Amino acid sequence: MIRNGFAVATFLFASVAFAQNEPGTITGTVTDPDKGIVVGVQVQAKHVATAMVYKTDSSRTGAFTFSQLPPGMYELSVPVTGFTFAPYIKKDLRLDAGQTLTADIRLEWPINLGTVGDDTFLTLRNRYAGLSGPAPHALDGKPDLSGIWNGSPDPNPEGASVLPWAATLQKQRIGNNLRELPSAYCLPGEVFPSAPLPYKIVQTPSLVVQLFEGGFRQVFLDGGGHPQDPDPTWRGHSIGRWEGDTLVIDTVGFNDKAWLPAFLPHTEQLHVVERYHRPDLAHLNIDVSIEDPGTFTKPWQLHMVWTLAPGEEIGEFICENNKYFGDTRAK
């Protein structure tokens, strides 16, 4: 009888423990400030206790669902998406065991205020979402990175440990609505390709060329090194080498005028190393290490994933906006 009682107690204890750990669901719909649905945007749910991040994309109806989630506190977020939407985060979402929690997301416009036609990122991503297949190879046996790519920045550009002067300048730039942004004055907008824009890669055994609407970059693969005394330029001097199936691009010789991601400044000591790996037909993984002892206390690591957009082409880009914000620099 005691044994039967023990068995019953054990069963009840196990049942209660299972109920307490029964997975739950977070679901909702993503809309824009005008209440229109947003298709193909990435939604993230972070389990606070374990730091585990779950990811999914909003459907054609704007809906998203995370199922089989362990109970606990969550942070629901949408990272920077192209130029159209500002990042979103909602903290302190409690998901109880077995619960279905509804948490709709309303995104906000960033500085471009949702200007129609100003951002192609989501359109291209959704248009070619079904592409699949193995990564192609060039005639020399190296992975072929050629093609039109839908660029994307690091969705979570955190971890930049900067010196006080750089942090102060970054804060000023954000506070004045990016009034001194170089690209707003028809100057180069990127140190290295890292924006939600289309990029074209042309690959040969001795040279890789990256084309984008605001300019181009050459990466020399002929085995030569950097100039001993490079003339500082906006995008520096780039050389490349293959490490297995990964193209490593090393760039130095920058001036101190361009802006880094997250609107950070830099000095002429800037050194950027990019690692390009094509795991399949439709994706290009890019890991970036940014070093600058005049700006950072330690190297800054970024991670980007571009998607193939084979039916697109780089368009003509003409910049005539040399009186941006009423040419406030002259005042």
N, C-alpha and C positions, 0 to 999 in steps of 0.2 A: 504494500500500500504506500509506503514511504517512497519507494522507487517510482511508482506511478505518479505520486504527487510531485516528485522531483522532475519527472519527465514533462508533466503539464506546465510546471513553473518555467522550465527551460524553454518550452515551446512558446509560452506567452512572452518571455523575455526576448526571444529571437524575433517574434512577431513585432513587438514594440520597436526593437532596434531597426528592423527592416523598414517600418513605417517612418521612422525618424530620418532615414537616409534615402527614402524613395525620391527619385529624380523629379525635377520640375521642368517647367517650360516658360520661356520668355518670348512673347510675340508682340507684334505691333505693325504699324504702317509708317512709312517715311514720306513726308510731304514738304513742299517748299513754302516760303512765306505767303504765297498766294493760294495755298491749299491744294496745289497740283501735286500729283504723285511723282515720286522720284524713283526711277528704275535703275538698277544695276549699281547702286551705291553700296560700299562695304560698311557693314555694321559689326561692331565688336562688343562682346560681353566679357568683362574681366571679373573672375572670381577673386575677391579681395584677399581672402585668407591664403590662397595658394598661388596667387598671381597668374593663374592659368587664363589665357585669352582664347575665347571662342570667336570664330569669324563666319560670317555669311553675307550674301548679297541680297538686296531687296529685289523682289520679283517684278514681273511686268505689271502687277497691280500695286506695287510699292510695298508689299507685305514682306515681313521677315519673321523667321521662327528659329529659336534655339530650343531644341528638345533634349531630354536626357541630361539636364544640368544638375549637378549636385547642389543641395540647398546651401544657402548662405547669403552674404552681402555681395552685391554686384555693382560695377560701374558700366554703364551703357554708353557707347561712344560711336561717333562717325568721324574718321580722320579727315584731314584736308582733302577735298575732292575737286580737282581741277581748279579753275578760277571762279567757279560759280557759287560754291557753298563754303561758308566758314565752318571750322570744326565744331563738333557738338559733343558734350559730355553731360551725363546725368549720374550723380553719385547716390550712394545710400539706398539702393534698391534691394529690398529684402525678399528673397525667394524662399518660401517655406517648402518643406517636403511635400511632393505631390501636387504643388500649386501650379496653376497656369496664370502667369502674371502678364497683363497687358500694359505695354509701355510705348505709346506712340511717340514718334520723333518729328519735330518741326525744325527744319534747318533754316539758317539765316543766310542772307546774301553777304558776301564779303565786300571789299572796297569797290568792285565793279558793279555792285548793285543788281546783279543778275542780268546784265545787258545781253539781249538776244544775239546769238552768233559770236559772242566774245569767247566762247569756250567750247571746244570740240571733244574734250576728254571723254565724258560719259557717252556721247554719241558714238564715237569710234569704239570704245570698249564694248558697248552693247552690240554694235553692228557685227563684230567679229568674235563674239563670245564662244561660238561653237567650233572654232578652229582646233584641230588636234593632229597629232602625227609626230614622227621622229624628227630630231634636229637634222637639217641638211649639212652636208660637208662640201668644202671646196675641192678643186682638182688636186691640191697639194695635201689633202687629207685632213686639214684643219677644219674645225667647225665653221660654217659659213654664217656670219652675222649680218650679211647683206639684207636689205629690205627697208620698208617703211615701218617705223615703230611708233606706237602711241606712248609717248614718254609719261613718266609719273615720278613725282618726288617721293622721298621717304614719307610714308603716311604718319609716322610718329617720330619726328626729328628731335628726339630728346638726348640728353647726355652731353651737351656742349658745355664744357667747363672752361669759362673764359676769364680773362683778366678784367679788373674793374673798369678800365677805360672802355673796353669793348662792350661790356654789359650796359654801361651808361649810354653809349652811342646807339646800341640796338634799341633801347627803351625810347630814346629821342626819335628815332626813325619811325617806330610804331606810333608814338604819340602824335607826330605831325602828319599822319596818314601817308607815309612813304613819299613825302613831298620831293625828296632829293633822289628818288629811285633812278638809276642811270638810264634804264630803258625808256623812261618817260621823256628823256631828252635825246632820244635817238642814239644812245650809246649802248655798247654791248650789255646784255642783260644777265649773262651767266658766266661763271668761271669755268664750269664744266656742264654738260647737258644734264639738267636735273629739274626740268619744269614739265607741267602737263601739256606738252606740245608735241606735234609730230616731228620725228627725226628720221633722216635717211642715212643709212650706213652703206658705203661702197667699200668693198674689201678686195685687196690684191695681196699677193705674197709679200710685197715690200712696203705697202702703204694702206692705211685705213683712213677714209675721209668721212667725216660726220657733217651732214648738211642739215641746216634748220633755217626757218624763215628769217631769222635775224643774223645769219652768217654761216660760218663753216669752221671746221677744225681739222688739221692734218695730224695723223699719228704715224710716225716713221718706224718701220719695222726692219730697216736695213742693217741693224746691228750697231749703228752709230750712237754716240752718247749725246748728252746735252752740251750746248756751247759752254765753254769755260766762263765766259762773261756775257750771258744772254742780255739782250736789250729788253727790258721789262715791257710786257704787253698785257692786254686785257685777259687773254686766255692762255698765255704762257707758251712754253715749248714742250711738245709731247712726243715721247718715244714709247714703243710697245714691244712686248715679247710674249711668247706663248709658254704657259706652264701647263702642260697636258692639254686639256680642252678649254682652258681659261685664258682669255686675252688680258694681260696686265698692262695698263697704261700709266706711265709715270710722267708727271707734269711739274715743271718748275718755271722760273722766269716770269712771274706775274708782277704787274704793277700793283699799287695799293688802292686802286680806284673802284674796282668791281665789288659787288655785294655777294656774300655767300648765302646759302639757304638760311632761312629764319631771319634774314635781313641783318646778318652779322657782318662786321668789317673784317679786314685782314691786312697784313703787312706784306712787304716784298719777300719775306721769308717763307711764304706759303709754299707747301709741297703737297700735292694731291696724287694719290694712287687709287686707280679704279680697276676693278676686277670684273670682267664681263664673261658670263657663263650662260650658254643656251641649252637648257635641259631638254627642251622639246621644240616642236615647230613654232608654237605660238607665244613662248615666253622668253624673256631675256632678263636674267638676274644680275644685278649690278651692286657690288659692295664697294663702298668708297671710304678711304681713310684720309682725313684732312689733318695736316700738321702745320702749325705755325707758332713757334715759341714766343712771337711778339703779340699773339692774340689768345692762344689756348694754353691751359696748364697741362693738358694731355691731349693726345690725338682724339679726334671726333669721328665716330663711325656712323655711316649712313647706309641704308639698304633700300634699293629700289627694284621694282619689278615692272618691266615694260611689256606690252602686248603687241603682237604683230597686227598690222593694218594693211594687208597686201593690196587692197583696191584703192589706196589713197596715193597722193603725190604731194610733194612740197610745193606750196604756192609762192607766188611773188610777194615780196615784202618791201613796201616803201614807207619810210618813216619821215614825216614832215612836221611832226609835233614838236618843234623846237621852241615853242612858247608855252609849254606845259604849266598849268597853274598861273598863267599870266606872267611867266618868266620871273617868279618871285626871287630867284637867286640874285637878280640884279638890284634888288631893293635893300 
